[in-house]
Amino acid sequence: MFGLVPLWWLAGAFYLGWPLLGALLFTLLATRGRVPLPPAAGIWLLFLALVVASATRLASPTSLLTFALRLSFYLTALIVAVYVYTVARERPDQAAVLAPLCVFWLGLVALGWLGVLVPRFELTTPVEMLLPAGVARAPFIHDMVHLATAEYSARSLNPIYRPAAPYAYTNTYGSAYAMTLPCVVAYTMLRRRGLLRWALLVTLPLSLVPAFLTLNRAMFLSLGVGLAVLGVRAALRGNTRVAASICGVVVIGGLAALFIPVAELIGNRVQSSDTNTDRLSLYAEVLRRVGDSPWLGYGAPMDVDTVSAEAPIGTQGQLWMVLFSHGVPALLCFLAWFVVAAVVCARATSAAGQWLSVVAVICLVQVPFYGMANQNLAVAFFAIAFAMALTERERRVPPPTVRPPEPAAVVPA
């Protein structure tokens, strides 16, 4: 599911096939029988119930297909979390459980570089050819099944190609990068040797080029907040290993910024496009309309002609999608799960656990800006479930006790 992402991307099955892989994981869990649920799983189950109930608010039956796809991503994320949480609690070698996510990172970096080197590359995929022509031409489906290495915005006054593969949108790439970077650092701390560890160490500096060229402001913001939280915790706990690793990541990023004028590129893009105006108009419309259906929302995003943006209302951020599509209670459940996850994972004592604990924080920062009704929700749940299991194991193991020295024997005169 995570290790063969380049293959799923080439086949055009990365989006539509993801819930099928989640169903396979569910089958494995079902054949096993009783499995432990990660902390706060009940909150997510309540969120899923509210999402299902919001289907009654769909404007037309044609919206049911996209609604079912988004619901399948929410379900798949929970299945991934339960599977990872179960395996991580049982296996003595927990680093091996994190390996699939690290291989996912390698595919992310490789495909990101493909977007840098051949940004105009496009391909009709096998899944695209198998779908009915009318379905494949629908913009929402076409973006998911048609292969492209980079995203190009023709509306910008100074358009550039920004790496996006294996995703349809470059913002989703930046979101995944920010989520998986702490996991890669954590793996190198858990595993002191091995081919995968060295591959990750090599790709860490190489990954900065496609990541920087996405020009994703929310990616930089979420990583900055995550590193700041991690730094404060390291200072309060006196953890020099975590502090040194933060300095290493910051130094590598600073060196990359000397060669890639990312601040200038972002500034030029903001000045030459209407991205801020479009987003604000969408957000204002959501707040205006949610009062008419606060409990269950409208079931799905909606196309209207009252905003300047081409995107539907309820997009351009998971917070706005959940609020508009599923209502205020669903949004509270969605945010509550990540808040509880951040609190639970913050109890980690090891250096690797502390790095993993900021994934939930990064997600909370991204929620207003990035959509998560896609594969990235499962990526986040993978990392958070592993962090929860690691934290529990650390708390079960008692700290080493220091025995007092034996009293010196008294030798008679």
C-alpha positions as CSV (number, residue, x, y, z in Angstrom):
1,M,0.0,0.0,0.0
2,F,2.7,2.5,0.9
3,G,5.8,0.9,-0.6
4,L,4.5,0.5,-4.2
5,V,3.2,4.1,-4.6
6,P,5.1,4.7,-7.8
7,L,3.5,1.6,-9.3
8,W,0.0,2.7,-8.3
9,W,0.7,6.1,-9.7
10,L,1.8,4.7,-13.1
11,A,-1.3,2.6,-13.2
12,G,-3.5,5.5,-12.4
13,A,-4.8,3.6,-9.4
14,F,-3.2,5.7,-6.6
15,Y,-6.5,7.4,-5.7
16,L,-9.2,4.9,-6.7
17,G,-7.2,1.9,-5.6
18,W,-6.3,3.3,-2.2
19,P,-9.6,2.4,-0.5
20,L,-9.3,-1.1,-2.1
21,L,-6.0,-1.6,-0.3
22,G,-7.6,-0.4,2.9
23,A,-10.3,-3.0,2.4
24,L,-7.6,-5.6,2.1
25,L,-6.2,-4.5,5.5
26,F,-9.6,-4.6,7.0
27,T,-10.0,-8.2,5.8
28,L,-6.7,-9.1,7.5
29,L,-7.9,-7.5,10.7
30,A,-11.3,-9.2,10.5
31,T,-9.7,-12.7,10.1
32,R,-7.6,-12.0,13.1
33,G,-10.5,-11.3,15.4
34,R,-10.4,-8.9,18.3
35,V,-7.8,-6.1,17.9
36,P,-7.0,-3.2,20.2
37,L,-8.2,0.3,19.1
38,P,-5.8,3.3,19.3
39,P,-6.7,6.0,21.8
40,A,-9.5,8.3,20.8
41,A,-10.8,5.9,18.2
42,G,-14.3,6.5,19.5
43,I,-14.1,10.1,18.5
44,W,-13.2,9.2,14.9
45,L,-16.1,6.6,14.9
46,L,-18.5,9.4,15.9
47,F,-17.0,11.6,13.2
48,L,-17.7,8.8,10.6
49,A,-21.3,8.5,11.8
50,L,-21.9,12.2,11.4
51,V,-20.3,12.0,7.9
52,V,-22.7,9.2,6.9
53,A,-25.7,11.1,8.3
54,S,-24.7,14.2,6.3
55,A,-25.4,12.1,3.1
56,T,-29.0,13.0,3.6
57,R,-28.1,16.6,2.7
58,L,-26.7,15.8,-0.7
59,A,-28.2,18.0,-3.4
60,S,-28.3,15.4,-6.1
61,P,-27.7,11.6,-6.5
62,T,-24.8,12.3,-8.8
63,S,-22.8,13.7,-5.8
64,L,-23.1,10.3,-4.1
65,L,-20.0,8.9,-5.9
66,T,-17.6,11.5,-4.8
67,F,-19.2,11.4,-1.3
68,A,-18.5,7.7,-1.1
69,L,-14.9,8.2,-2.2
70,R,-14.3,10.8,0.5
71,L,-15.9,8.5,3.1
72,S,-13.7,5.6,2.0
73,F,-10.6,7.7,2.6
74,Y,-11.9,8.5,6.1
75,L,-12.5,4.8,6.7
76,T,-9.2,3.7,5.2
77,A,-7.3,6.1,7.6
78,L,-8.9,4.4,10.6
79,I,-8.2,0.9,9.3
80,V,-4.5,1.8,8.7
81,A,-4.3,3.3,12.2
82,V,-5.8,0.1,13.8
83,Y,-3.5,-2.1,11.8
84,V,-0.3,-0.2,12.5
85,Y,-1.2,0.2,16.2
86,T,-1.9,-3.5,16.6
87,V,1.3,-4.6,14.9
88,A,3.5,-2.0,16.6
89,R,2.3,-3.1,20.0
90,E,3.2,-6.7,19.3
91,R,6.4,-6.7,17.3
92,P,9.7,-6.4,19.3
93,D,11.3,-4.5,16.4
94,Q,9.1,-1.5,16.1
95,A,11.4,0.2,13.5
96,A,10.3,-2.5,11.0
97,V,6.7,-1.3,11.4
98,L,7.7,2.2,10.4
99,A,9.6,1.0,7.3
100,P,6.7,1.1,4.8
101,L,6.2,4.8,5.6
102,C,9.9,5.4,5.0
103,V,9.7,3.6,1.7
104,F,6.7,5.8,0.8
105,W,9.0,8.7,1.5
106,L,11.6,7.4,-1.0
107,G,8.9,7.2,-3.6
108,L,7.7,10.7,-2.8
109,V,11.2,12.1,-3.2
110,A,11.9,10.1,-6.5
111,L,8.6,11.2,-8.1
112,G,9.1,14.8,-6.8
113,W,12.5,14.9,-8.7
114,L,10.6,13.6,-11.7
115,G,8.4,16.6,-11.5
116,V,11.5,18.8,-11.3
117,L,13.3,17.2,-14.3
118,V,10.4,16.5,-16.6
119,P,7.6,18.8,-15.4
120,R,5.6,18.6,-18.7
121,F,5.4,14.8,-18.7
122,E,1.8,13.4,-18.9
123,L,0.5,10.0,-19.6
124,T,-2.9,8.3,-20.1
125,T,-3.0,5.5,-17.5
126,P,-4.5,2.0,-17.7
127,V,-7.2,3.0,-15.2
128,E,-8.1,6.0,-17.2
129,M,-8.5,3.9,-20.3
130,L,-10.7,1.4,-18.5
131,L,-13.1,4.0,-17.1
132,P,-16.1,5.0,-19.2
133,A,-15.2,8.1,-21.3
134,G,-17.8,10.3,-19.6
135,V,-16.5,9.4,-16.1
136,A,-12.8,9.7,-17.1
137,R,-13.4,13.2,-18.5
138,A,-15.1,14.5,-15.3
139,P,-12.5,17.0,-13.8
140,F,-12.6,15.4,-10.4
141,I,-11.9,11.9,-11.7
142,H,-9.6,13.1,-14.5
143,D,-7.2,14.7,-12.0
144,M,-7.0,11.4,-10.0
145,V,-6.4,9.0,-12.9
146,H,-4.5,11.0,-15.4
147,L,-0.8,10.9,-14.8
148,A,1.2,14.2,-14.6
149,T,4.4,15.0,-12.8
150,A,3.8,18.7,-12.0
151,E,0.9,21.1,-11.5
152,Y,0.6,24.2,-13.8
153,S,-1.7,27.1,-13.0
154,A,-2.6,28.9,-16.2
155,R,-4.4,31.6,-14.1
156,S,-1.2,32.8,-12.6
157,L,0.4,35.9,-14.3
158,N,3.8,34.2,-13.9
159,P,3.0,30.5,-14.1
160,I,5.5,27.8,-13.2
161,Y,5.5,24.1,-12.9
162,R,5.5,22.8,-9.4
163,P,6.2,19.2,-8.5
164,A,3.1,17.2,-7.6
165,A,3.6,13.5,-8.4
166,P,2.3,11.1,-7.2
167,Y,-0.5,13.5,-6.3
168,A,-2.8,15.5,-8.6
169,Y,-2.0,18.7,-6.7
170,T,1.2,20.2,-5.5
171,N,-0.4,21.2,-2.2
172,T,-1.1,17.6,-1.4
173,Y,2.6,16.8,-2.1
174,G,3.7,19.5,0.3
175,S,1.3,18.2,2.9
176,A,2.7,14.7,2.7
177,Y,6.2,15.9,2.8
178,A,5.7,17.8,6.0
179,M,3.9,14.8,7.6
180,T,6.6,12.2,6.7
181,L,9.8,14.2,7.4
182,P,9.5,13.6,11.2
183,C,8.9,9.9,10.5
184,V,12.1,9.7,8.5
185,V,14.2,11.3,11.2
186,A,12.6,9.1,13.8
187,Y,13.4,5.9,11.8
188,T,17.1,6.9,11.6
189,M,17.1,7.2,15.4
190,L,15.4,3.9,15.9
191,R,17.5,1.9,13.5
192,R,21.3,2.6,13.7
193,R,22.3,0.5,10.7
194,G,20.8,-0.9,7.5
195,L,20.4,0.0,3.8
196,L,17.1,1.8,4.4
197,R,18.6,4.0,7.0
198,W,21.4,5.1,4.7
199,A,19.0,5.6,1.8
200,L,16.9,7.9,4.0
201,L,20.0,9.9,5.1
202,V,21.0,10.4,1.5
203,T,17.5,11.5,0.4
204,L,16.9,13.9,3.2
205,P,19.0,16.7,1.6
206,L,17.9,15.7,-1.9
207,S,14.3,15.9,-0.9
208,L,14.5,19.7,-0.3
209,V,14.7,20.6,-4.0
210,P,11.2,19.2,-5.0
211,A,9.8,20.3,-1.6
212,F,11.0,23.8,-1.9
213,L,9.9,24.1,-5.6
214,T,6.3,23.3,-4.6
215,L,6.2,26.8,-3.1
216,N,3.7,25.6,-0.5
217,R,3.5,28.2,2.2
218,A,1.4,26.0,4.5
219,M,4.1,23.2,4.2
220,F,6.7,25.6,5.5
221,L,4.4,27.0,8.2
222,S,3.4,23.5,9.5
223,L,7.0,22.3,9.6
224,G,8.1,25.5,11.3
225,V,5.5,25.1,14.0
226,G,6.3,21.4,14.4
227,L,10.0,22.1,14.8
228,A,9.3,24.9,17.2
229,V,7.1,22.7,19.4
230,L,9.7,20.0,19.2
231,G,12.5,22.4,20.2
232,V,10.6,23.7,23.2
233,R,10.0,20.2,24.5
234,A,13.6,19.3,24.0
235,A,14.7,22.4,25.9
236,L,12.3,21.7,28.8
237,R,13.4,18.1,29.0
238,G,17.1,18.7,28.4
239,N,17.2,16.3,25.4
240,T,20.4,17.2,23.6
241,R,19.9,14.5,21.0
242,V,16.6,15.9,19.8
243,A,18.0,19.5,19.9
244,A,21.0,18.4,17.8
245,S,18.8,16.7,15.2
246,I,16.6,19.9,14.9
247,C,19.7,21.9,14.3
248,G,20.9,19.5,11.7
249,V,17.5,19.7,9.8
250,V,17.5,23.5,10.1
251,V,21.1,23.8,8.8
252,I,20.4,21.6,5.8
253,G,17.3,23.6,5.0
254,G,19.2,26.9,5.3
255,L,21.9,25.7,3.0
256,A,19.3,24.6,0.4
257,A,17.7,28.1,0.7
258,L,21.0,29.6,-0.4
259,F,20.7,27.9,-3.8
260,I,16.9,27.9,-4.2
261,P,15.4,31.4,-3.8
262,V,12.3,30.0,-2.3
263,A,11.2,33.2,-0.5
264,E,11.5,35.2,-3.8
265,L,9.6,32.6,-5.8
266,I,6.8,32.5,-3.2
267,G,6.6,36.3,-3.2
268,N,6.4,36.4,-7.0
269,R,3.7,33.8,-7.1
270,V,1.6,35.5,-4.5
271,Q,1.9,38.9,-6.3
272,S,1.1,37.4,-9.7
273,S,-1.9,35.3,-8.7
274,D,-5.3,35.6,-6.9
275,T,-4.7,32.6,-4.7
276,N,-5.2,34.6,-1.4
277,T,-8.3,36.4,-2.7
278,D,-9.8,33.2,-4.0
279,R,-9.3,31.3,-0.8
280,L,-10.7,34.1,1.4
281,S,-13.8,34.4,-0.8
282,L,-14.4,30.6,-0.4
283,Y,-13.9,30.7,3.3
284,A,-16.3,33.7,3.7
285,E,-19.0,31.9,1.6
286,V,-18.6,28.8,3.9
287,L,-19.2,30.9,7.0
288,R,-22.1,32.6,5.4
289,R,-23.9,29.4,4.4
290,V,-23.1,27.1,7.3
291,G,-25.6,28.9,9.5
292,D,-28.4,27.5,7.3
293,S,-27.3,23.9,7.9
294,P,-25.0,23.8,11.0
295,W,-25.6,20.2,12.2
296,L,-25.1,18.1,9.1
297,G,-23.8,20.6,6.5
298,Y,-24.5,20.1,2.8
299,G,-23.1,16.6,2.3
300,A,-20.4,17.7,-0.2
301,P,-18.7,20.8,-1.6
302,M,-20.9,22.9,-3.9
303,D,-20.3,24.8,-7.2
304,V,-21.6,28.4,-7.1
305,D,-21.1,31.6,-9.1
306,T,-21.0,33.9,-6.1
307,V,-17.2,33.6,-5.5
308,S,-14.2,34.6,-7.6
309,A,-12.5,31.2,-7.3
310,E,-13.1,28.4,-9.7
311,A,-13.0,25.8,-6.9
312,P,-16.3,24.7,-5.2
313,I,-17.3,26.0,-1.8
314,G,-16.0,23.6,0.9
315,T,-12.6,23.0,-0.7
316,Q,-9.1,24.6,-0.2
317,G,-8.8,23.2,3.3
318,Q,-10.0,20.2,5.3
319,L,-11.5,22.5,8.0
320,W,-13.7,24.2,5.5
321,M,-14.6,20.9,3.8
322,V,-15.7,19.2,7.0
323,L,-17.6,22.3,8.2
324,F,-19.4,22.9,4.9
325,S,-20.0,19.2,4.0
326,H,-20.7,17.6,7.3
327,G,-21.5,20.3,9.9
328,V,-20.1,21.8,13.1
329,P,-20.3,18.6,15.2
330,A,-18.3,16.7,12.6
331,L,-15.7,19.4,12.5
332,L,-15.4,19.3,16.3
333,C,-14.9,15.6,16.3
334,F,-12.3,15.8,13.5
335,L,-10.2,18.4,15.3
336,A,-10.7,16.7,18.7
337,W,-9.1,13.5,17.4
338,F,-5.9,15.3,16.3
339,V,-5.8,17.3,19.6
340,V,-6.1,14.1,21.7
341,A,-3.5,12.4,19.5
342,A,-1.1,15.4,20.0
343,V,-1.6,15.2,23.8
344,V,-1.1,11.4,23.9
345,C,2.0,11.4,21.7
346,A,3.5,14.3,23.6
347,R,4.2,11.9,26.5
348,A,6.9,10.1,24.5
349,T,10.3,10.1,26.2
350,S,12.6,8.8,23.4
351,A,14.1,11.0,20.8
352,A,12.3,9.1,18.0
353,G,9.0,9.3,19.9
354,Q,9.4,13.1,20.3
355,W,9.9,13.6,16.6
356,L,6.8,11.5,15.8
357,S,4.8,13.4,18.4
358,V,4.8,16.5,16.2
359,V,3.0,14.8,13.3
360,A,-0.4,15.6,14.9
361,V,0.7,19.2,15.5
362,I,1.7,19.5,11.8
363,C,-1.7,18.2,10.8
364,L,-3.6,20.7,12.9
365,V,-1.6,23.5,11.3
366,Q,-2.4,22.2,7.9
367,V,-6.1,21.6,8.4
368,P,-7.3,25.2,7.5
369,F,-5.2,25.2,4.2
370,Y,-4.9,21.6,2.9
371,G,-7.5,19.0,2.1
372,M,-7.0,15.7,3.8
373,A,-9.8,13.6,2.2
374,N,-7.2,11.7,0.3
375,Q,-4.2,9.3,0.9
376,N,-2.5,11.8,3.3
377,L,-5.0,11.2,6.0
378,A,-3.9,7.5,6.1
379,V,-0.3,8.7,6.1
380,A,-1.0,10.9,9.1
381,F,-2.9,8.1,10.9
382,F,0.0,5.6,10.2
383,A,2.5,7.9,11.8
384,I,0.2,8.9,14.7
385,A,-0.8,5.3,15.5
386,F,2.8,4.2,15.5
387,A,3.7,7.1,17.8
388,M,0.9,6.1,20.2
389,A,2.1,2.5,20.3
390,L,5.7,3.6,20.8
391,T,4.7,6.0,23.6
392,E,2.7,3.2,25.4
393,R,5.7,0.9,25.2
394,E,8.0,3.5,26.6
395,R,5.6,4.1,29.5
396,R,5.3,0.4,30.3
397,V,9.1,-0.1,30.5
398,P,10.2,1.1,34.0
399,P,13.2,3.4,34.1
400,P,16.5,1.8,35.1
401,T,17.0,1.9,38.8
402,V,20.4,2.8,40.3
403,R,21.4,0.5,43.1
404,P,23.1,2.2,46.1
405,P,26.7,1.3,46.6
406,E,27.5,-1.6,49.0
407,P,28.9,-0.4,52.3
408,A,32.7,-1.0,52.6
409,A,33.6,-4.1,54.7
410,V,35.1,-3.3,58.1
411,V,38.5,-4.8,58.5
412,P,39.5,-5.5,62.1
413,A,42.7,-3.8,63.3
